[in-house]
Amino acid sequence: MEVMIRIEESRCIRCGHCVAVCPAHIFTQEAGERGAVGVQNVSSCIECGHCAAVCPAGAVVHAKFPAETIHPIDRAGLPTPEQVMALCRARRSNRAFSRTPVPREAMERILEAAHRAPTASNGQEVGFTWVTDPERLKRLIELTIDTFDGVVRKLENPILRPVLRRIVPQVYRYLPNFHRLVAAWREQGEDLILRGATAVLFIHTPAGARFGKTDADLAYQNGSLMAESLGVSQFYTGFVCSAVGQDRKGRFAELLGLDKGRRIQAGMAIGIPAFRFPNYMDKRPVEATWL
């Protein structure tokens, strides 16, 4: 269905900003000084909102972005480059959580930050599922451990082992870790999967989304930085996501109540930190090429 887009000529100052930023080249401008602005090929619109956001006079009328959805940016209130860099330096994957639940307001802010991340072609197909119920969190751990236990049995199968060593030799590097994770949970009841996190945010997209993983990772990074700014500790649920990739029965999706057409792409475990890091470390020297 074609989106309604037009230029309110009485307001348009003919700056051409909408012409410059539209990725679908919908806006046109007549030649000459401050030529009239028009629209073409409206069906190509990806509904990114760049046109309405960039117009200084409110002259772009877009059916998907009525006036009440457009808000001015207070650039004086934005963090300075030094503050942004300080946040990036302070951000760490802290797995030392207290038992205090993360406040709902903080979780909602993390969610909004993640939701505001860009998506390929403005698809906006990223979905989110919070897990805070202790029993579901425990089930997540158990499903992950069950998956790794099955991987261990397959890797150590005397018939399959010679073949697998040739096909996926790199996987055998992780065999001691798999043993450790399984033993810690089943023998000592130690959670090395979620580390006592009180909530997990799963990020998912349609299974067929070409850039689903990229979109989810962009959302994760936004949410991760917001968590750091709120004093909430987080880490990427790599073990769970790895197990999800091995799940052929859809048990994780079922636990999260996801439609079979959705794919879990990323996960963020969060909690109130038991303590904060007082220092940040230098990274290895940056490897960059300037051309």
Disulfide bonds with the S-S distance in Angstrom:
none
